[in-house]
Amino acid sequence: MLVEVLSQGEAIAAVENLEPVDPPITKSFFRTFGTNGCLLNCGLLESHYQHNKADDGSSSQAGKKLAKSMRKQRDQLFYKSIQKWFTATQMTASAAQGCGSCDILYQIFCRSYQQNENVLFDEYEYSVSDTFGLERRRHAVPESAQLVQLFQPRGLGVTLERFPRSNLLCGRDVSMRRLRQWIGDCLDSHNICAKYGAKQDESSRPARLIDLKAITHGRRTGVRLVDTDTGGPSRYACLSHRWDGEVLRCQTTTQNLGQRSEFLALEDLPRTFRDAVDIARDLGVEYLWVDSLCIIQSGDDGEDLDKELGKMSAIYQSAYLTIAAVSSPTSSEGCFVCEQWPDLCFSVADVSHNTHLIGARILDKSGIPASTAEVADRYPLLTRAWVLQERLLSPRLLQCNYGEFTFDCLECSQCECRSSLAPHPEYNIRGRSIGLKDSAFRRRRLPVDGRGRRGAELAWKQETFEYWRFSVTMYMRLGLSYPSDVLPAIAGCAQSLGALIDTSYVAGMWRETLSVDLMWYVTHDRHHAPHARPKGSTAPSWSWASAAMGQQISYVDPKRNIGEDSRIWVTTKTFLSGAIKEVRWEPESPNNPFGRVKHAHLEIHAVVLPWHLRLFCDKVKRGSGLTRSRDLHVQTSPHLSECRTTREGLAIDQTTVQIYMDTSNESEALDVEPFDYCRSEPWRWRRCALAQIYLLQALHRAGRGRSYDVFLMLKEVSSNGDSIRCFQRVGLVMLTTQSDTVVDWAELTLGTSHARKEEFLLC
């Protein structure tokens, strides 16, 4: 049987010239191409699939859905039970015996991997999945597996069972045609985009734009920078990209600004920049904004940078389109990574001389990404913290993905493939999502103005605050090169929300919700310790912005149910809303109050409970089977008393203690007092010790037979004479007590600590 590889033009023409068939006809691959004489498993698979399909029976919708689910489970179990991997020799031998299915698959295997090898070698073994994914690996080396997924183009009148459906990905020209269609639909029919989309005024325009009119200077072609101080609104696109050495070499400074206002050679720009110019021109957009080119990066003591960072929200929200080179690891890779490995399209003739179109998605030399780590590698831009606000603020976003274009606006999301086959940027990194699962995040939609909504303004405002906290949790998982940028890199989102809600912003939090915002914590377990606090951060210790990037930040929400015991809570009391008497802070730059902080502290009038953390030595941990390295200093069972101290422990029963440190190094964060009687070997670095802490209660919940308390964990850093003390936050403590008696922690510590209400500063 003949397998022919179509050119891109032939493939596009073949799909576009299809005549619709309603309903489409579905055929079995193995029955269509034959299994006679098969030495592998084609006959077994065909027999099983036909028998499994015959069991469907039910005529109701629910019955069909259940039957489909059960059939899928049976298929998976059956597929695991039969031989999966085979050699090229075995496959050719089976084809020689007359198996048409093996013959077709062998030819597709050879052509799909011809970018690497012209023929299949027996140093590899091969496999065909139940959904016709072609896998290849070196013998018994699973980590070397490569995958090419077969599929059929959408719109075929005759389809093959178990083949996924997808549009063909054919490179730049087709991608641009689809993009123009998406933007046209958005402009013509999207009411939400028309109402809340890009709008400009004089204050929102960036200081400079790249004028995309082509100019020549000798034999060189280029563009130029233009000031926006004069003239009306300008339609411009933004570029979202990764910074690297090549970007640093071509950035705008006070020295080259004058020259670039006259001529900027395209050949001197990174490929990603040149591709963005081509995309904008193709769409009829007159101007382009690129941060490294349109903002003066050096030579003026940061004056222009501060001014433009203060307008970041408006710059992206006023853009016609943001072009995001999400799959380009460097600025030299360009936006059209999809061009490197376009889909293959095969024209396959069966024994009746009917032609079937089969696509193969390769994407790169290693095959399509098969793990979350590989997918994360395909989207290096989305791991960077600065990029999150660029995605969220842009009314229209083009993502130049690994394999295709995707387009998002305020009303819809589009991808070229219209399937789940091409890897889309909604995957995990280090076990945590780098995509945006919430519906508003998935469309990158910031909350719109809800002021004046009759009976709903309060709910809208609370949802906006929740949206911000969710933004923070997503943001903190990402990477940042300079710790001092932690607040500037999300300042655009804060600036946008700040224009809607009537409350002040301070160091990543909102004054109206400080009592909740302060109850953040770094999520960690015995396998993932919190990172050390970054030394370059200017954020106060009580702000999430003081923690290291690249880790999970969560919040205690006093208004939401907690876990499986959600219905037991009867009363809830927050302590910090009335305890915070004054918020004092000063931004580093008056042009950007949402950016870096010069200083910030809270003046609080409340009770702080002095107590201790017990840090366990390795011997105690091993002997008691502990999985944690610290606990509150309490009266404990005898197996924890092998190492002793004369300080009395807190007498609490039936209480579960959860401690979340803000930093990984207790010895740096706290004043540590080693035990006099630690049985650990003297040469070991971790020995039993007590660390002085102070507990500031933030939340109390009580219900049937249980109470739940949340404390900020503090350390004293200095005092202002004898009048007022100063504390820093070092962590958060959650205490869950199984008791019908409400625990009064101030009363419980009476006699072992000297707690009293006082005024102090939290810095």
N, C-alpha and C positions, 0 to 999 in steps of 0.2 A: 504493500500500500504506500501511496505517495504522501510525503510530508514536505510541504514547501514553506519556506520562511518568506513572509511578505515584507516588502519595504514599508516604511512609515506611511508614505503616500498611498500605497496599495491597501494597507490595513485601514486607514482612515476612509478611503473611498469604499472599501468593502462594507464597512459598518454603516456609513451614511446612505448607501444604496440599498439597505435591507428593506424588504417589504414586510410590514407588520402582520403577524398571524395571531388571531384572537379566537380561542385561547392558544398560547404557544404549545407546541408538541414537545414532550419530554421523552427521551430515549435513554436506555442503559448504554454506558460506554462499552462495557465488556460484550454485551450482546451485539452492539453495532459493529464492532471491529473483530469480534470472534475470539474464542478461547480454545479452539480445538488443538489438541496436542500440547497444551501448556504444561511446562515443567515446574512452574512456580505456583502462584495462588490465584490466578485470574479466574479459573473455573470455580474454585471454592467461594471466592468473593461474590461472583455473580449469582451463584446458587443461594448464598446466604441473604444477599440483598433482596432478591426476588421473593424468597420465603418470608423475610421480615416484613416486606411491604404488603404481602398478602394478609398479614395478621391485623391490619388497621381496622377494618370492619365497621367501626362506629360512623354514624352519619351526623351526629351533633357536633357543634363547634368545640365544646369542651372535651368531648370524646376524641376528636381528631387531634387536639392539642396534647392530651394525655398520651395518645398512641404515638405521636411524633416523639415525645420525650422518652417514652419507653423504647421505641425503636432506636433512638440515638444511643441509649445506654447499652442495648444489646449489641449494636454495631461496635461500640468501643470495646466491650468485653470480648467479642468474637475476634476483633482485629488484634487484640493483645495475645490471643491464644494461638495464633498461627505465625508461621515464619515471617519475619519482617525484613531482614537484611539479606541481600543477595549480591553476587559479583556480576561484573559486566559479561564474563564468559557464560554464566548461567542464563543471563537474559538473552544473549544472542543465540544460545543453544535452544532456548524455548521458542524464540522467533523462527528459527530454522525448522522446528518441528511443526510449524503452521499456526502458532498463536499470533493472531493479528494484533491483539492488545499489547503483547510484549514488544512486537515489532514497532508499533506506533510510539510507545513510551520510550523505547531505546533510542529512536531517532530524535525525539524531543529532548531526551537527556543529553545526547551528544551536542545538539545545537544550543541548548540552554547553557551549557558549561563551556562552550567553545571559546569564550573570552579568556578562559584559563587554560584549556587544553582542547586540541582538535578531536581527540577520541577519548573514550573512557578507558581507564587503566584498572587492572585488577588489584592495584595497591589500595584502591578504594572499595567500599561496599555501598550499596544503594538501597533505597526504600521508597515506596509510594504510600502515602498516608490514605486514610479513608476518604479524605476530601481532595485527593490528588495533589498533595504537596510532595515535590521531588526532593528527597534528602540525599546527601552524600557525605561520607566521613571516611577517614582512614580507619583501617581495620581495628575495631574494638577501642577506638579513641573517641568517646562521645563528645568531648569538648571541641573536636575538629569538625563537627557537623555543619553543613551548609544547606540552605533551603531555598528552593525555587518553587513558587506557588503557581500552579496552573489555574486558569479561570476561563470563563467565556464572556465576551463583550456583551453589554446590555443591548436588548432590542432584537436578539435572534429569534426567528420563528421556530426553529428546532433547537432544543437545548439538550445537553447531556446531564444525566442525574449526578448529583453530588459534586458538581463543579460550581464553585462560587461564581457570582456575577459581579462584574466590575467594568467601569469604563477603561479604555486603553489610555495609558500615559505615554504620550508621544513626543515630549520635548517642548521647546520654547514656543514655537508658532501656535500650536494647539493650546498650550497653557495660556498664552496671552489672549487668544480668541475667547476662551472660557471666562477669563477675568473681565474682559470688556462686557460680556453678557451679564455677569453677576452685578457689576457696578451699574449697568444700565437698568437692570431690574430694581436695584436699590433706589436709584434716582427717580424712577417712574412710578413705583408702587408702594414704597415703604413709608407709611405715615409716621411711625415712631422716629425713623431716621430723619425725616423732614422736620419734625418738631424739635428733637433734641440733638440733632447732628451738628456738623461743623458750622460755627458762627464766629465772625471776627469783629473786633473793634480795634481801635488804635492801641489800647493798652495790651491787647492779647497778641499782637503780632510780634514775631521774633525780630531782633534788631537787624538781622541780615538774612538773605536768602541767596541761593545759587540760581542765577538766571540761566535757563536751559537753552536759550537761543544759541545756536552754534556760531562761533566766531573763529577766525583763523589768524594765526600769527606765523607768517612764513609757511612752512609745510605742516605746521602743527595745528590741530583742532582743539578747541577748548570751550570753556564757559567763563563766567565771571561772578564775583560776589557783588550784590547790590544792597544798599541800605533801604530799609522800609519806613524811614521817618516821614517820607513824603509819599503821597499817593494813596489810593483807596485800597480796599481788600484785595489780596492776591491769592489765587488758588495754588496751593503748594502741597507737596507730599513730604513726609518725613521718612528717614531711614533709621531703622533700629538694627544695630550691628554690634559685633564684639570688637573691643579695642585690643590691639596688639602692637608690635613694634612698627609695622608698616603704617598704621594709623598715626602713631606718635610722630613718625618722620614727616607726615604731610599735614599736620595740624596747623591752624592759623595762629599767628602771633602778631604782636604789634609791628614786628620788622617786615613781615611779608603781606600785611593787610592791604597796603596801598597797591602793591603789584597785583594781588589777586582781585582787586576791584576793577582791574583792567583786563586781566587774562589769567586763566587757570587751566593749564594743559590737562586734558583728560588722561593722557598717557602717564602722567605723574601720579594719578590717583590709583588706589587699590582696585582690584577687579570688582569687588562688591559695590563700590561707589559707582563705577562705570555702568554696571548692570542696573543699578537703581536709576541712573540717568536715562538709560534706554527704556526702562519700564514706564517712567513718568512721561517721557516724550511720546511713547506709543499710546498712552492714555490721553494725550492732549493736555497734560498738566504743564504749566509754564515755569514753575519754580520747584526747587528741592531744598529741604532743610536737613543738614547733617551736622550733628553737634560739634564734632571735631573741626569742621570747616567754618561753621557759621558763628561760633563763639570764640572769642579771643582766649586762647589757652594759657598764654604767658606773656609777660612784658608789661602788664598794667597792675600788678599786685592783686590779681584776681577780681578786679572791679567789674569787668564785663561778665565774668563767669557768675559772680554773685547775683548780678542783675538778671541774667537770663535764667538761672536756676530758679529764681523767684517767679518766673513766668512759665515754668515747665508744664504746669497743668493746662494753661491756655494754649501753649504751642501745640501740644498733641491733640487737644480737643478741637482746635480750629483747623486741623489739617484735613485736606480732601481725602487722603489715604496715608496710612503708615505701611511702609514696606519693611518687613522683618525677615532678615536673612537667618532664619532659625537653625538651618542645618549647616551653615558655613563655620567650620572650626576656626578659620582665620579669614582676614579680610581679602586674601588673595584667591579664595575659593570661588567667590562670586555668588550671585543669587540663584543661578540656574544649575544647582547640583543635580536636579532631575534630568538634565540633558546627558549626564554621563552614562547612565544605564537605562535607557527607555525600555518599555515593555517590548517583548517579542510577540509577534502574531503569526501563528501557523495556520496554513490552509491544509486540512487533512481530508483526503478522499477515502470513503469506506468502500466495501466490496460492491455496493450498488452504484458507485460513482457519484454519490452525494457528497457535497463539500461541507465540512464543519470548520468553524473558526475557533481556535483555542489560543488563549493568551498565556504568556509566562512572565511573571514579575520577578525580576532579579535584583534590581536596585543597586547592587554593587558586587564586587568580586566574592564577597562572603555570603551572598544570598540575602534574603530579607531578614530583618532582625528577628531573632527567635527568643530573646530574653529581655527583661526590663532594663538590664544594664546596657545591652546593645542598643535598645531604643533610646536610652538617655544619651548614649554616645552620638546618636544621629541628630540630637537637638541641643548642641552645646550652648546656644544662645539662651535657651529657656532655663538654664541653671544659674543665670546671673541675676542678681538682685535688682539692678537698675532697670532691667527689661520688664519686670512685672508691671510697673506703673505705665510704661509705654503701651503695653497691651490693654490695660484697663481703661486708659484715658482716650484711646483712639476710637473715633466713631466708625471708621472702617479700617480693617486690618488685613493685609495680604501677608500670609506666611509662606515663604519660599521653603517648602518642606523637603525632606529627603525623599524625592520621588514624585512630588506633585505640588501644585499650588492649593492652598486653602484660603477661603475668604470669610471674614466675619464682619457683620455690622450689628447695629443695635436690634435688629429684627430677625436675623437668620444666620446660619452657618452653612457654608458650602465647601465641598472638596471635589477635586476632579474625578476621583475614582468612584465616588458614591458607594463605597463599600468599606468594610473593615480591613481589607487586605493591605492597603498602603499604610505604613505605620504613621499614625497621627500623634501629635504631641500631647497625649493624655495618659502618660505612663508614670511608673514609679522610679524614684532614685533613692538608693539606700533604703528600700522598703517603704518609702513615703512618696505620695503623689507629687509630681511636679506639674501635672496638668491641673485644670480647674474644674472640679466636679460639680460644684453648685451651679444651678442654672444661670444665675446672674453672672457668675465668674466664667462659665463656659462661653457666654456671649460677651464677656468682658464689660458688662453693663454696670457702670456706677449708678447708685440710686439717683433717681431724678427728683426734682423739687416736689416735695409733698406738703409744703406750707399752705395753709388755708383750706386743706381738705376737711370738710365738715365731719366731725366725729372720728377722724382717722389720723389726724396730724400727730398725736402722741404715739400711736402705734408705728407710724412711718418713721418717726424720730428714733424710736427704740430699735427698729430694724436697721436703720442707718448706723447706729452705734455697733450693733452686732456684726454688720457687714465690715466695719472697720476692724473689729477684733479678728474676724475671719481672715481679712486681708493680711493682718500681722502674722497669723499662724502660717499662711502660705509664704509670705515674704521671708520669714526667718529661716526657712528651709534652704534658701538659696545662697549662692556664694557672692562674696564681696572682697575686692582686693584691699581696700583701705577701711579699717574699722571706723574711722572718723566720718565715713560716708553713710553710715547706717540710717541716719535721719534724712539727709538730703536725697537719698535714693528712693524714698517713698514720699517725699514732700509734695510731689504733684498730686497724689491721691488725697493727701491730707488737705491740701489747698482747695481741691475741688469739693470735698465734703464740707470743709469749713465755710464755704460760701453758702451752704444750704442750712446748716444747723447753727442755732444761736447760742454758741458757747465757745469759750477760748480753748486753744490748743497749747499743750505744754509737753515737750519732750516725748512725743509719740502717744500722748493720752489727751482725753477731753475732760475739762474741768467738771462738767456735769456728771460724768460717770466715773470719776476717779475711784470711788469706793469699790467698783467692780473691776476697773482696769488694773488696779494694784494687785489683784489676785491672779496674776499670771505665774506660770512656773515652767521650768524646763523639764520636759518629759524624758525620763531616762530609766534604765533598768540595769541589771548586773552586767549586761553585755554592752551597753552604750552609756558611758559616763558622760556627764555634762562637760562641755569644753571650758577651758580657762577663760576668764574674762579678757577681752581684748584690751591691750594697753593703750591703744590710740583712740579709744572711744571717749567722747565728751559728754555722754549721757549720764544722768544721775543713776545711782544704784537701784532706785525704786522703779525705774522704767525698764521695760522689756528691751529697749535699745542698748542697755548696758551689757546684755548677754551676748555671747558669741554667735555669729551667723552659722548657718549650716546645721541647725538642730531644731527639734520640734518644740515649739512654744504652745502651751495650752492655757485655758482660762477656767477658773471656777465660776460657774454661772449660778448665782443664788436663786434665779427665777425658774430654773429648769430642773426637772427631776434627775436624780442621780442613780444610774445603774438599775439593777433589778428590783431594788427596794424603793422605787420611786414614790409609791403611794403612802409610805409610812410617815412622811414629814407633815407635821401639823403647823408648826410655827417657824418662821425665819426672821432673823434679826441681823442686819448689817451694822457694823460698829464705826466704820471709817468716815461715812458721809458727814456725821456730825462732829467727828473728832478733828477733821482737817480745818484749821482756822484760817490759814492763809497759804497761798501758793506764790512763791517768789522765783522768778526766772528771768533770764535775759538771753535773747538769741545772739549768736556770734555776729550775724550780719543783719542790719535793719532792713535790707532788701528782701530777706527771706526768713520770716519768722517761723517757718516750718522746717528750717534746716538745722544746722549745728547749734548746740547750746553752749553758751559761755558758762553759765552756772544755773542751777535749779535746785530748790529744796522746798519741802513741805513743813509748815509749822503745825504741829499736832498737839492736842491736849487729850491725853488718854493714859491708861495704865499699861506699863510695860512690865512683863513678868520676867525677872532674871532667872535663868536656868542654865543647864549644861547639856551638851551633846556628849554621848559616850562613843568614842571611836574604838573599834575592836581591833585587837592584834590578830595576826594570822592564826595563832594557836587556838584562840577562843572561837574564831570563825570555823575552823576545821572541827573542833571538838563539839560544837553545838549545832553544826550543820547550817549555819547562817549563810544567807546569800547576799546580805548587805554588810556594809562596813561601818555603819553608824546607827544610832538610835537615841531617843531621848534618854537621859539618865533617870532610870526608874528602878524600883525595887523588883528584882528579877529572880528567876528560878536559879537553883544552886549551880547548874552547869555553866551559867554565865558569871559565876562569882569566883572562878579559879584565879582570876586576876582581880585584886581587891583595891578599893579606895576607902578612905575614911569619910568621904562626903556621902551624906544620906541621899538615897534615891527617892524619886517621887512615887508615892503609893497610889497607883492606879490599877484597877482590875478590869478585865474584859475590854481592853482598849486596843484598837489597831492603830499603829502609828505609821504614817507615810511621810517621808522626808524628801523634799526635792531641793537639792542644792543648786544655786545659781552658777557655781563654778566647780571644777573638778578637784581643786586643791584646797582642802580644809585648813591645812597648816598656813596657807597664805591668807585665807579669808578670815580665820578666827584665831583668837589667842588660845593656845593649846597648853594644857598642863598634864604631862605624862604621869602615869600611875607609879606609885612607889613600889607596888608589888605586882608587876607585870611578869608573867611566867614565860613570855616569849624570849627567844634567844637574843642576846644583846646585839648581835650583828644585824638583826633584821631591821629594816627601815620603818615598818609599821608596828608600833607598840600601843598598848591600851593607854588611852588618855581621855581627859575631859576637856571640852572646849566651851568657853563662856559664850552664851547666847542670851538674847532677850526676845520674848514673844509678844507680839502686838496682835490682839485678836481682831479679825476682820469679819468673821461670819459665824453664826450659831444657828443650827437647825435642830429641832427636837420633834419627836414623834412617838409612836407606840414602841416603847422599849428600846429606843435608840436615840443617840444624839450625835451630831456631826459638827465639828469645830474646825475653823481654818485660821491659822496664825501666820503673819509675816515673821520670818526669822531675821533678827537684826544683830549687829555687833556695834559696840560703842567705839567711836573713832576719836572723839575729842570733846571737850567741854568748853563753853564760853564763860570763863571764870567759874563762879559757883552758881550761876543763875540758870543756865540752860545747857542741856547735853545734846550731843549730835550723834546720830546713828546712821549706819548704812545697812541696806538690805543684803542678806547672803543666801536667802532661800525661803521656802514656804513649807509649812507643816500642816498636815491634815490628821485629825484625830476622830476616830469613829468608836463610840462607846456603847456597848450592849448593856443597858441598865435602864430601869424605870425611873431612877433618880437623875435629875438634871445635874450635870457636873458644873460647879462654879469654880473655874480654874484659878481665879484670884484667891478664893477661899481655900482651895486645896493646897496651894503653895504657901499659905500663911504658916509661918514658923520655920520654913526652909528657905524662903526668899522674902524680901522686903519690898512688896509691890505697893505702889501708890500712884495716884493720878498726878500727872505732871505735864508741863509743857516741854517739848523737845523738838529738835529739827531732824527730819529724815532727808539725808543728802544723797 
